Amino acid sequence: MIILPRSPEICVIGDTASLEQNGKALPGVAQVAMQQGRYAAKLIRSRIAETPPPSPFSYFDKGNMAVVGKGFAVLQGGNVA
């Protein structure tokens, strides 16, 4: 999520935002946009309630899944606890 420096009331999320985390660009996928949307909602809620803002946005990669056929999918994931 990007907050415009000259207009901090404007948040840019999803495909219109180009963000890096740990030196790598975040992928342009729904998973990133959904997490950015939740973060933006928390930020707006904190501004309305005049409470401290949430910590900076940090993307958590949940992995990727592709449905291959009826009852079958392929999952690419990281650490599973």
Distance bins in CASP14 RR format, pairs under 12 A and 6 or more apart:
PFRMAT RR
TARGET T0000
AUTHOR 0000-0000-0000
RMODE 2
METHOD distances of the structure
MODEL  1
1 10 0 0 0 0 0 1 0 0 0 0 0
1 11 1 0 1 0 0 0 0 0 0 0 0
1 12 1 0 0 1 0 0 0 0 0 0 0
1 13 1 0 1 0 0 0 0 0 0 0 0
1 14 0 0 0 0 1 0 0 0 0 0 0
1 16 0 0 0 0 0 1 0 0 0 0 0
1 17 1 0 0 1 0 0 0 0 0 0 0
1 18 0 0 0 0 0 1 0 0 0 0 0
1 19 1 0 0 1 0 0 0 0 0 0 0
1 21 0 0 0 0 0 1 0 0 0 0 0
1 26 0 0 0 0 0 1 0 0 0 0 0
1 32 0 0 0 0 1 0 0 0 0 0 0
1 33 0 0 0 0 1 0 0 0 0 0 0
1 34 0 0 0 0 0 1 0 0 0 0 0
1 35 0 0 0 0 1 0 0 0 0 0 0
1 36 1 0 1 0 0 0 0 0 0 0 0
1 37 1 0 0 1 0 0 0 0 0 0 0
1 38 0 0 0 0 1 0 0 0 0 0 0
1 39 1 0 1 0 0 0 0 0 0 0 0
1 40 1 0 1 0 0 0 0 0 0 0 0
1 41 0 0 0 0 0 1 0 0 0 0 0
1 42 0 0 0 0 0 1 0 0 0 0 0
1 43 1 0 0 1 0 0 0 0 0 0 0
1 44 0 0 0 0 0 1 0 0 0 0 0
1 53 0 0 0 0 0 1 0 0 0 0 0
1 54 0 0 0 0 0 1 0 0 0 0 0
1 56 0 0 0 0 1 0 0 0 0 0 0
1 57 1 0 1 0 0 0 0 0 0 0 0
1 58 0 0 0 0 0 1 0 0 0 0 0
1 59 0 0 0 0 1 0 0 0 0 0 0
2 8 0 0 0 0 0 1 0 0 0 0 0
2 10 0 0 0 0 1 0 0 0 0 0 0
2 11 1 0 0 1 0 0 0 0 0 0 0
2 12 1 0 1 0 0 0 0 0 0 0 0
2 13 1 0 0 1 0 0 0 0 0 0 0
2 14 0 0 0 0 1 0 0 0 0 0 0
2 16 0 0 0 0 1 0 0 0 0 0 0
2 17 1 0 1 0 0 0 0 0 0 0 0
2 18 1 0 0 1 0 0 0 0 0 0 0
2 19 1 0 0 1 0 0 0 0 0 0 0
2 20 0 0 0 0 0 1 0 0 0 0 0
2 26 0 0 0 0 0 1 0 0 0 0 0
2 36 0 0 0 0 1 0 0 0 0 0 0
2 39 0 0 0 0 0 1 0 0 0 0 0
2 40 0 0 0 0 0 1 0 0 0 0 0
2 43 0 0 0 0 0 1 0 0 0 0 0
2 56 0 0 0 0 0 1 0 0 0 0 0
2 57 0 0 0 0 1 0 0 0 0 0 0
3 9 0 0 0 0 1 0 0 0 0 0 0
3 10 1 0 0 1 0 0 0 0 0 0 0
3 11 1 0 1 0 0 0 0 0 0 0 0
3 12 1 0 0 1 0 0 0 0 0 0 0
3 13 0 0 0 0 0 1 0 0 0 0 0
3 17 0 0 0 0 0 1 0 0 0 0 0
3 19 0 0 0 0 0 1 0 0 0 0 0
3 36 0 0 0 0 0 1 0 0 0 0 0
3 39 0 0 0 0 0 1 0 0 0 0 0
3 40 0 0 0 0 1 0 0 0 0 0 0
3 43 0 0 0 0 1 0 0 0 0 0 0
3 44 0 0 0 0 0 1 0 0 0 0 0
3 47 0 0 0 0 0 1 0 0 0 0 0
3 53 0 0 0 0 1 0 0 0 0 0 0
3 56 0 0 0 0 1 0 0 0 0 0 0
3 57 0 0 0 0 1 0 0 0 0 0 0
4 10 1 0 1 0 0 0 0 0 0 0 0
4 11 0 0 0 0 1 0 0 0 0 0 0
4 12 1 0 0 1 0 0 0 0 0 0 0
4 16 0 0 0 0 0 1 0 0 0 0 0
4 17 0 0 0 0 0 1 0 0 0 0 0
5 12 0 0 0 0 0 1 0 0 0 0 0
8 43 0 0 0 0 1 0 0 0 0 0 0
8 44 0 0 0 0 0 1 0 0 0 0 0
8 47 0 0 0 0 1 0 0 0 0 0 0
8 53 0 0 0 0 0 1 0 0 0 0 0
9 40 0 0 0 0 0 1 0 0 0 0 0
9 43 0 0 0 0 0 1 0 0 0 0 0
9 44 0 0 0 0 1 0 0 0 0 0 0
9 47 0 0 0 0 1 0 0 0 0 0 0
9 48 0 0 0 0 0 1 0 0 0 0 0
10 16 0 0 0 0 0 1 0 0 0 0 0
10 17 0 0 0 0 0 1 0 0 0 0 0
10 40 0 0 0 0 0 1 0 0 0 0 0
10 43 0 0 0 0 0 1 0 0 0 0 0
10 44 0 0 0 0 0 1 0 0 0 0 0
11 17 0 0 0 0 1 0 0 0 0 0 0
11 19 0 0 0 0 0 1 0 0 0 0 0
11 36 0 0 0 0 1 0 0 0 0 0 0
11 37 0 0 0 0 1 0 0 0 0 0 0
11 38 0 0 0 0 0 1 0 0 0 0 0
11 39 0 0 0 0 1 0 0 0 0 0 0
11 40 1 0 1 0 0 0 0 0 0 0 0
11 41 0 0 0 0 1 0 0 0 0 0 0
11 42 0 0 0 0 0 1 0 0 0 0 0
11 43 1 0 0 1 0 0 0 0 0 0 0
11 44 1 0 0 1 0 0 0 0 0 0 0
11 47 0 0 0 0 0 1 0 0 0 0 0
11 53 0 0 0 0 0 1 0 0 0 0 0
11 57 0 0 0 0 1 0 0 0 0 0 0
12 18 0 0 0 0 1 0 0 0 0 0 0
12 19 0 0 0 0 1 0 0 0 0 0 0
12 33 0 0 0 0 0 1 0 0 0 0 0
12 36 0 0 0 0 1 0 0 0 0 0 0
12 37 0 0 0 0 0 1 0 0 0 0 0
12 39 0 0 0 0 0 1 0 0 0 0 0
12 40 0 0 0 0 1 0 0 0 0 0 0
12 57 0 0 0 0 0 1 0 0 0 0 0
13 19 0 0 0 0 1 0 0 0 0 0 0
13 26 0 0 0 0 0 1 0 0 0 0 0
13 28 0 0 0 0 0 1 0 0 0 0 0
13 30 0 0 0 0 0 1 0 0 0 0 0
13 32 0 0 0 0 1 0 0 0 0 0 0
13 33 1 0 0 1 0 0 0 0 0 0 0
13 34 0 0 0 0 1 0 0 0 0 0 0
13 35 0 0 0 0 1 0 0 0 0 0 0
13 36 1 1 0 0 0 0 0 0 0 0 0
13 37 1 0 1 0 0 0 0 0 0 0 0
13 38 0 0 0 0 1 0 0 0 0 0 0
13 39 1 0 0 1 0 0 0 0 0 0 0
13 40 1 0 1 0 0 0 0 0 0 0 0
13 41 0 0 0 0 0 1 0 0 0 0 0
13 43 0 0 0 0 0 1 0 0 0 0 0
13 44 0 0 0 0 0 1 0 0 0 0 0
13 57 0 0 0 0 1 0 0 0 0 0 0
13 59 0 0 0 0 0 1 0 0 0 0 0
14 26 0 0 0 0 1 0 0 0 0 0 0
14 27 0 0 0 0 0 1 0 0 0 0 0
14 28 1 0 0 1 0 0 0 0 0 0 0
14 29 0 0 0 0 1 0 0 0 0 0 0
14 30 0 0 0 0 1 0 0 0 0 0 0
14 31 0 0 0 0 0 1 0 0 0 0 0
14 32 1 0 0 1 0 0 0 0 0 0 0
14 33 1 1 0 0 0 0 0 0 0 0 0
14 34 0 0 0 0 1 0 0 0 0 0 0
14 35 0 0 0 0 1 0 0 0 0 0 0
14 36 1 0 1 0 0 0 0 0 0 0 0
14 37 1 0 0 1 0 0 0 0 0 0 0
14 38 0 0 0 0 0 1 0 0 0 0 0
14 39 0 0 0 0 0 1 0 0 0 0 0
14 40 0 0 0 0 1 0 0 0 0 0 0
14 57 0 0 0 0 0 1 0 0 0 0 0
14 59 0 0 0 0 0 1 0 0 0 0 0
15 26 0 0 0 0 0 1 0 0 0 0 0
15 27 0 0 0 0 0 1 0 0 0 0 0
15 28 1 0 0 1 0 0 0 0 0 0 0
15 29 0 0 0 0 1 0 0 0 0 0 0
15 30 0 0 0 0 1 0 0 0 0 0 0
15 32 0 0 0 0 1 0 0 0 0 0 0
15 33 1 0 0 1 0 0 0 0 0 0 0
15 36 0 0 0 0 0 1 0 0 0 0 0
16 28 0 0 0 0 0 1 0 0 0 0 0
16 32 0 0 0 0 0 1 0 0 0 0 0
16 33 0 0 0 0 1 0 0 0 0 0 0
16 36 0 0 0 0 0 1 0 0 0 0 0
17 25 0 0 0 0 0 1 0 0 0 0 0
17 26 0 0 0 0 1 0 0 0 0 0 0
17 27 0 0 0 0 0 1 0 0 0 0 0
17 28 0 0 0 0 1 0 0 0 0 0 0
17 32 0 0 0 0 1 0 0 0 0 0 0
17 33 0 0 0 0 1 0 0 0 0 0 0
17 35 0 0 0 0 0 1 0 0 0 0 0
17 36 1 0 0 1 0 0 0 0 0 0 0
17 37 0 0 0 0 0 1 0 0 0 0 0
17 39 0 0 0 0 0 1 0 0 0 0 0
17 40 0 0 0 0 0 1 0 0 0 0 0
17 57 0 0 0 0 1 0 0 0 0 0 0
17 59 0 0 0 0 0 1 0 0 0 0 0
18 24 0 0 0 0 0 1 0 0 0 0 0
18 25 1 0 0 1 0 0 0 0 0 0 0
18 26 0 0 0 0 1 0 0 0 0 0 0
18 27 0 0 0 0 0 1 0 0 0 0 0
18 28 0 0 0 0 1 0 0 0 0 0 0
18 32 0 0 0 0 0 1 0 0 0 0 0
18 36 0 0 0 0 0 1 0 0 0 0 0
19 25 1 0 0 1 0 0 0 0 0 0 0
19 26 1 0 1 0 0 0 0 0 0 0 0
19 27 0 0 0 0 0 1 0 0 0 0 0
19 28 0 0 0 0 1 0 0 0 0 0 0
19 32 1 0 0 1 0 0 0 0 0 0 0
19 33 0 0 0 0 0 1 0 0 0 0 0
19 35 0 0 0 0 0 1 0 0 0 0 0
19 36 0 0 0 0 1 0 0 0 0 0 0
19 39 0 0 0 0 0 1 0 0 0 0 0
19 56 0 0 0 0 0 1 0 0 0 0 0
19 57 1 0 0 1 0 0 0 0 0 0 0
19 58 0 0 0 0 0 1 0 0 0 0 0
19 59 1 0 0 1 0 0 0 0 0 0 0
20 26 1 0 0 1 0 0 0 0 0 0 0
20 27 0 0 0 0 0 1 0 0 0 0 0
20 32 0 0 0 0 0 1 0 0 0 0 0
20 57 0 0 0 0 0 1 0 0 0 0 0
20 58 0 0 0 0 0 1 0 0 0 0 0
20 59 0 0 0 0 0 1 0 0 0 0 0
21 27 0 0 0 0 0 1 0 0 0 0 0
21 32 0 0 0 0 1 0 0 0 0 0 0
21 35 0 0 0 0 0 1 0 0 0 0 0
21 36 0 0 0 0 0 1 0 0 0 0 0
21 56 0 0 0 0 0 1 0 0 0 0 0
21 57 0 0 0 0 1 0 0 0 0 0 0
21 58 1 0 0 1 0 0 0 0 0 0 0
21 59 1 0 1 0 0 0 0 0 0 0 0
21 60 0 0 0 0 1 0 0 0 0 0 0
21 61 0 0 0 0 1 0 0 0 0 0 0
22 58 0 0 0 0 1 0 0 0 0 0 0
22 59 0 0 0 0 1 0 0 0 0 0 0
22 61 0 0 0 0 0 1 0 0 0 0 0
24 59 0 0 0 0 0 1 0 0 0 0 0
24 61 0 0 0 0 0 1 0 0 0 0 0
25 32 0 0 0 0 0 1 0 0 0 0 0
25 59 0 0 0 0 0 1 0 0 0 0 0
26 32 1 0 1 0 0 0 0 0 0 0 0
26 33 0 0 0 0 1 0 0 0 0 0 0
26 35 0 0 0 0 1 0 0 0 0 0 0
26 36 0 0 0 0 1 0 0 0 0 0 0
26 57 0 0 0 0 1 0 0 0 0 0 0
26 58 0 0 0 0 0 1 0 0 0 0 0
26 59 1 0 1 0 0 0 0 0 0 0 0
26 60 0 0 0 0 0 1 0 0 0 0 0
26 61 0 0 0 0 1 0 0 0 0 0 0
27 33 0 0 0 0 0 1 0 0 0 0 0
27 35 0 0 0 0 0 1 0 0 0 0 0
27 59 0 0 0 0 1 0 0 0 0 0 0
27 61 0 0 0 0 1 0 0 0 0 0 0
27 62 0 0 0 0 0 1 0 0 0 0 0
27 63 0 0 0 0 0 1 0 0 0 0 0
27 64 0 0 0 0 1 0 0 0 0 0 0
28 34 0 0 0 0 0 1 0 0 0 0 0
28 35 0 0 0 0 0 1 0 0 0 0 0
28 36 0 0 0 0 0 1 0 0 0 0 0
28 59 0 0 0 0 0 1 0 0 0 0 0
28 64 0 0 0 0 0 1 0 0 0 0 0
29 35 0 0 0 0 0 1 0 0 0 0 0
29 36 0 0 0 0 0 1 0 0 0 0 0
29 59 0 0 0 0 0 1 0 0 0 0 0
29 61 0 0 0 0 1 0 0 0 0 0 0
29 62 0 0 0 0 0 1 0 0 0 0 0
29 63 0 0 0 0 1 0 0 0 0 0 0
29 64 0 0 0 0 1 0 0 0 0 0 0
29 65 0 0 0 0 0 1 0 0 0 0 0
30 36 0 0 0 0 0 1 0 0 0 0 0
30 37 0 0 0 0 0 1 0 0 0 0 0
30 62 0 0 0 0 0 1 0 0 0 0 0
30 64 0 0 0 0 0 1 0 0 0 0 0
30 65 0 0 0 0 0 1 0 0 0 0 0
31 37 0 0 0 0 0 1 0 0 0 0 0
31 38 0 0 0 0 0 1 0 0 0 0 0
31 59 0 0 0 0 1 0 0 0 0 0 0
31 60 0 0 0 0 1 0 0 0 0 0 0
31 61 1 0 0 1 0 0 0 0 0 0 0
31 62 1 0 0 1 0 0 0 0 0 0 0
31 63 1 0 0 1 0 0 0 0 0 0 0
31 64 0 0 0 0 1 0 0 0 0 0 0
31 65 0 0 0 0 0 1 0 0 0 0 0
31 77 0 0 0 0 0 1 0 0 0 0 0
32 38 0 0 0 0 0 1 0 0 0 0 0
32 39 0 0 0 0 0 1 0 0 0 0 0
32 57 0 0 0 0 1 0 0 0 0 0 0
32 58 0 0 0 0 0 1 0 0 0 0 0
32 59 1 0 1 0 0 0 0 0 0 0 0
32 60 0 0 0 0 1 0 0 0 0 0 0
32 61 0 0 0 0 1 0 0 0 0 0 0
32 62 0 0 0 0 0 1 0 0 0 0 0
32 63 0 0 0 0 0 1 0 0 0 0 0
32 64 0 0 0 0 0 1 0 0 0 0 0
33 39 0 0 0 0 0 1 0 0 0 0 0
33 40 0 0 0 0 0 1 0 0 0 0 0
33 57 0 0 0 0 0 1 0 0 0 0 0
33 59 0 0 0 0 0 1 0 0 0 0 0
34 40 0 0 0 0 0 1 0 0 0 0 0
34 41 0 0 0 0 0 1 0 0 0 0 0
34 59 0 0 0 0 0 1 0 0 0 0 0
34 60 0 0 0 0 0 1 0 0 0 0 0
34 62 0 0 0 0 0 1 0 0 0 0 0
35 41 0 0 0 0 0 1 0 0 0 0 0
35 42 0 0 0 0 0 1 0 0 0 0 0
35 57 1 0 0 1 0 0 0 0 0 0 0
35 58 0 0 0 0 1 0 0 0 0 0 0
35 59 1 0 1 0 0 0 0 0 0 0 0
35 60 1 0 0 1 0 0 0 0 0 0 0
35 61 0 0 0 0 1 0 0 0 0 0 0
35 62 0 0 0 0 1 0 0 0 0 0 0
36 42 0 0 0 0 0 1 0 0 0 0 0
36 43 0 0 0 0 0 1 0 0 0 0 0
36 56 0 0 0 0 0 1 0 0 0 0 0
36 57 1 0 0 1 0 0 0 0 0 0 0
36 58 0 0 0 0 0 1 0 0 0 0 0
36 59 0 0 0 0 1 0 0 0 0 0 0
36 60 0 0 0 0 0 1 0 0 0 0 0
37 43 0 0 0 0 1 0 0 0 0 0 0
37 44 0 0 0 0 1 0 0 0 0 0 0
37 45 0 0 0 0 0 1 0 0 0 0 0
37 54 0 0 0 0 0 1 0 0 0 0 0
37 57 0 0 0 0 1 0 0 0 0 0 0
37 59 0 0 0 0 0 1 0 0 0 0 0
38 44 0 0 0 0 0 1 0 0 0 0 0
38 45 0 0 0 0 0 1 0 0 0 0 0
38 54 0 0 0 0 1 0 0 0 0 0 0
38 57 0 0 0 0 1 0 0 0 0 0 0
38 58 0 0 0 0 0 1 0 0 0 0 0
38 59 0 0 0 0 0 1 0 0 0 0 0
38 60 0 0 0 0 0 1 0 0 0 0 0
39 45 0 0 0 0 0 1 0 0 0 0 0
39 46 0 0 0 0 0 1 0 0 0 0 0
39 53 0 0 0 0 0 1 0 0 0 0 0
39 54 1 0 0 1 0 0 0 0 0 0 0
39 55 0 0 0 0 1 0 0 0 0 0 0
39 56 0 0 0 0 1 0 0 0 0 0 0
39 57 1 0 1 0 0 0 0 0 0 0 0
39 58 0 0 0 0 1 0 0 0 0 0 0
39 59 0 0 0 0 1 0 0 0 0 0 0
39 60 0 0 0 0 0 1 0 0 0 0 0
40 46 0 0 0 0 0 1 0 0 0 0 0
40 47 0 0 0 0 0 1 0 0 0 0 0
40 53 0 0 0 0 0 1 0 0 0 0 0
40 54 0 0 0 0 1 0 0 0 0 0 0
40 57 0 0 0 0 1 0 0 0 0 0 0
41 47 0 0 0 0 0 1 0 0 0 0 0
41 48 0 0 0 0 0 1 0 0 0 0 0
41 54 0 0 0 0 1 0 0 0 0 0 0
41 57 0 0 0 0 0 1 0 0 0 0 0
42 48 0 0 0 0 0 1 0 0 0 0 0
42 49 0 0 0 0 0 1 0 0 0 0 0
42 51 0 0 0 0 0 1 0 0 0 0 0
42 52 0 0 0 0 0 1 0 0 0 0 0
42 53 0 0 0 0 1 0 0 0 0 0 0
42 54 1 0 1 0 0 0 0 0 0 0 0
42 55 0 0 0 0 1 0 0 0 0 0 0
42 56 0 0 0 0 0 1 0 0 0 0 0
42 57 0 0 0 0 1 0 0 0 0 0 0
43 49 0 0 0 0 0 1 0 0 0 0 0
43 51 0 0 0 0 0 1 0 0 0 0 0
43 52 0 0 0 0 0 1 0 0 0 0 0
43 53 1 0 1 0 0 0 0 0 0 0 0
43 54 1 0 0 1 0 0 0 0 0 0 0
43 55 0 0 0 0 0 1 0 0 0 0 0
43 56 0 0 0 0 0 1 0 0 0 0 0
43 57 0 0 0 0 1 0 0 0 0 0 0
44 51 0 0 0 0 0 1 0 0 0 0 0
44 53 0 0 0 0 1 0 0 0 0 0 0
44 54 0 0 0 0 0 1 0 0 0 0 0
45 51 0 0 0 0 1 0 0 0 0 0 0
45 52 0 0 0 0 0 1 0 0 0 0 0
45 53 0 0 0 0 1 0 0 0 0 0 0
45 54 0 0 0 0 1 0 0 0 0 0 0
46 52 1 0 0 1 0 0 0 0 0 0 0
46 53 1 0 1 0 0 0 0 0 0 0 0
46 54 1 0 0 1 0 0 0 0 0 0 0
46 55 0 0 0 0 0 1 0 0 0 0 0
47 53 1 0 0 1 0 0 0 0 0 0 0
47 54 0 0 0 0 0 1 0 0 0 0 0
60 77 0 0 0 0 0 1 0 0 0 0 0
60 78 0 0 0 0 0 1 0 0 0 0 0
60 79 0 0 0 0 0 1 0 0 0 0 0
61 76 0 0 0 0 1 0 0 0 0 0 0
61 77 1 0 0 1 0 0 0 0 0 0 0
61 78 1 0 0 1 0 0 0 0 0 0 0
61 79 0 0 0 0 0 1 0 0 0 0 0
62 75 0 0 0 0 0 1 0 0 0 0 0
62 76 0 0 0 0 0 1 0 0 0 0 0
62 77 1 0 0 1 0 0 0 0 0 0 0
62 78 0 0 0 0 1 0 0 0 0 0 0
62 79 0 0 0 0 0 1 0 0 0 0 0
62 80 0 0 0 0 0 1 0 0 0 0 0
63 74 0 0 0 0 0 1 0 0 0 0 0
63 75 1 0 0 1 0 0 0 0 0 0 0
63 76 1 0 1 0 0 0 0 0 0 0 0
63 77 1 0 1 0 0 0 0 0 0 0 0
63 78 1 0 0 1 0 0 0 0 0 0 0
63 79 0 0 0 0 0 1 0 0 0 0 0
63 80 0 0 0 0 1 0 0 0 0 0 0
64 73 0 0 0 0 0 1 0 0 0 0 0
64 74 0 0 0 0 1 0 0 0 0 0 0
64 75 1 0 0 1 0 0 0 0 0 0 0
64 76 1 0 1 0 0 0 0 0 0 0 0
64 77 1 0 0 1 0 0 0 0 0 0 0
64 78 0 0 0 0 1 0 0 0 0 0 0
65 72 0 0 0 0 0 1 0 0 0 0 0
65 73 1 0 1 0 0 0 0 0 0 0 0
65 74 1 0 0 1 0 0 0 0 0 0 0
65 75 1 0 1 0 0 0 0 0 0 0 0
65 76 1 0 0 1 0 0 0 0 0 0 0
65 77 0 0 0 0 1 0 0 0 0 0 0
66 72 0 0 0 0 1 0 0 0 0 0 0
66 73 1 0 0 1 0 0 0 0 0 0 0
66 74 1 0 1 0 0 0 0 0 0 0 0
66 75 0 0 0 0 1 0 0 0 0 0 0
66 76 0 0 0 0 1 0 0 0 0 0 0
66 77 0 0 0 0 0 1 0 0 0 0 0
67 73 1 0 1 0 0 0 0 0 0 0 0
67 74 0 0 0 0 1 0 0 0 0 0 0
67 75 0 0 0 0 0 1 0 0 0 0 0
68 74 1 0 1 0 0 0 0 0 0 0 0
68 75 0 0 0 0 0 1 0 0 0 0 0
END
